[in-house]
């Protein structure tokens, strides 16, 4: 076993998603909005003029038959992909690149979005879903709109079997184990187990784990809300 509490589950087919949106000035029409077992958001199948098809993360409000485009000068409408420098202040965006050309990395989960709140030199300032204010290069691309399926957080699993379909196995609490198995194990009766920590001894409540020497540290204006 290499990963605990994972295994089984229904077989999945992986859909290759176009996070880069690098076919510039080439309009595409939306063929379908589909379910994807590999992510919480819905995905959209789009077709370009030459017949090429690809999947993108579907923004909320995207309709079948709608035309979208990736361009440096397109209108800031839902589904269009533009550089942050070409978007008006206050625009709601998702699938945001951190490194221009690498593809979207921020705000890809169901119902998430970031807001362009300011510009500082060659950077745009984004307010991220966590509440963090962060500078991202103005040449980095982002897609206009909010990620679809914002009711994903309200889903009730309902029974243990449905978790198993998703590949999630039962999770045993540390305090229910023996001392040999977990730092919080052992004790007579329902002993609480002392300081909450992981199986490997890492403190679980509030210990800072981010590397302060990380290259992108200087781009963070204010941290996420506690």
N, C-alpha and C positions, 0 to 999 in steps of 0.2 A: 504494500500500500504506500503510495507516494503522497496522496492528498486525503486527509481525514474528512469524513462526513460527505464525501462525493462518490458517486458510482451508480451503475444501473441507469435508469431513465430511458425515455424514448429516443430512438435513433433520430438524428437531425441531419438535414441537408444544409450545407453552408452556402449562403448567398453572398457573392462578392459585391461589396458596396463601393461605389465611387465616392470616396471622401475628398478627392482632389478637385473635381469639377473643372478640369483644365481644358475642356473643349470650348475655346472662347468664341463668342459671336456666332454660335451655332445653335439655333433654337431647337428645342425638343418638346414633344407633346407627351402628356402623362397618359399611359395606357391603363394602368391598374394601381390600386392601393392594396398592399398585401400584408399578411401577418408574417413575422420573421421569428422563428423559435430561438434565435441566437441573441436577441436584444429586446428591450422593453418597448422600443418605438415601432411604429409601422414603417414599412418601406414602400417606395413608389417605383414602378417600372416605367422608364421613360424611353422614347425612341427619337433618334435624331433624323434629319432629313435624308441621310444616306441609308437609313434602315438599321443602323447600329442601335442596340438596346443596352441599357445599363440600369442598375438599381441605385437609388439615392435614399437617404433618410427622408421620410415624408414629413413636411412641416404641417402643422395644424391649419386646416382650411384649404389645403391643396385639393383640387377637384380633377376627376378624370376628364380628359379632353383639354385641359388647360395647357397653355404654352409657357415654358420657362426657358431661361437663358443664363449662361454664365458669361459675363462680360465685364470690362473695366468701366463701362459707361451706361449700363442698363438702368432702368427705373428700379428703385428700391421696393420691389413688390414681392409678395410671398413666393418662395421657391427660387428666386433669382440669386445667383452667387456673384458677389462683388468684392473688391479689396476694401478693407476698412476705411481707407482714405477717400473712397468714393461714396461713402454712406453719410447721410445727414446725422447730426448729433441727436441722440434719443432713440435711434433705430434699435429694434429688438432683433437679435441674430442668434444663430446656432451653428453647429459644425464649424467651429472657428479654428483656423490654423495657428500654431505657435511659431512654426518656422515656415516662411513662404515656400510653397511648392511641395511641402511634405504631406499635406492633407489635413483635414479637420481633426482636432483632438479634444476640443472643449465643447461642452453642452451638446452631447449626442444622445443622452438618455431621455426617456419619455417625459414630456412636459417641461423640460428644462429650456432655459434661454439665458442669454446675457444681454446687457444693454450698453451701447456705446454712449458714454457720458461726457467725454471731453477729448481734446487732442493736445498733445504736447510734443512739438517738433515732429520727428518722423514716427512717433508712436500715437496710437489711439488708446484711450483709457476705457477699459471694460469693467462693468460691475458683473461679476460672475454669479452663478446660482448659489454659491456658498456665502455670498456677501463680500467676498474679497474684491478689492480694487486692484487691477493689474494693467500694466502697459503691454501692448502687443503692437508689433510693427504695422504701420499703415498699409504696407504692401501685402500683408497676410489676408487671405480670402475668408469670407464668412457667408453663410446663407441667411437670407432674410426670413424672419418668422420664428415661431415657437415649435419645438419638436412635438409631433403628434402623440396621441394616446395619453393625454394628461390625467386620465382617470385610472391609470395603471396602479397608482399608489393605493387605490381604494379596493383592489381585488382581495377577496377573502379566499384563502386556499381551501378551507372547509374540512379537509380530512387528511390524514397522514399519507394516504395513497397518492394524492395529487402531488405532494412534495416528492414522492418517489418517482413519479412520471417525469418530474423536472430534474431528476438526478441528485436530489438532496437526501442523504441518509440521516438516520436519527443522530442527534447531538447529545452526548452525555455531559451533564454539568460537572465541573471540576470538583465541587464539594461532595459529589456522590461517589467519587473515586477513592482509591487507597493512596496513602502517602507516596508509594513508589510510582504511581501513575501521574500524579499532578501535585503541584505545590500547595493547592488548597484542599487536598484530600485528607482522609483520616479523621480521627477524633471520635469521641463517644456521642451517640445520638446525633442530633442535627447541628453539629458544630459549623459555624459560619465559614471557617477556613482562613481567617486572617485577611491580610491585604489582598484585594482582588488583583490577579495577575494571570498571564497566559500559561500554557503548559510548559513553555520554556523559561518561565520566570520573569517575563517582561511585564512591568506594571501596566494595568489596564485602565486606570482612571486618571487621565490627565497628564501622563508622562509625555513630554515632547520628543517626537521621534524624527522630525524633519532635520535634514542636514543644513546647518546654517551657512555652509560654504558652497551651497548649490549655486550654479552659474546664474540661474534665473532669479535669485533672491533680490537682486537690485531692481528688478522690474515690478516687484510687488509694492504697491503704495500703502495699502492697509490690509491687515489680515482678515480672515473670515471671522464671522461673529462666533463668540464662545458658545 
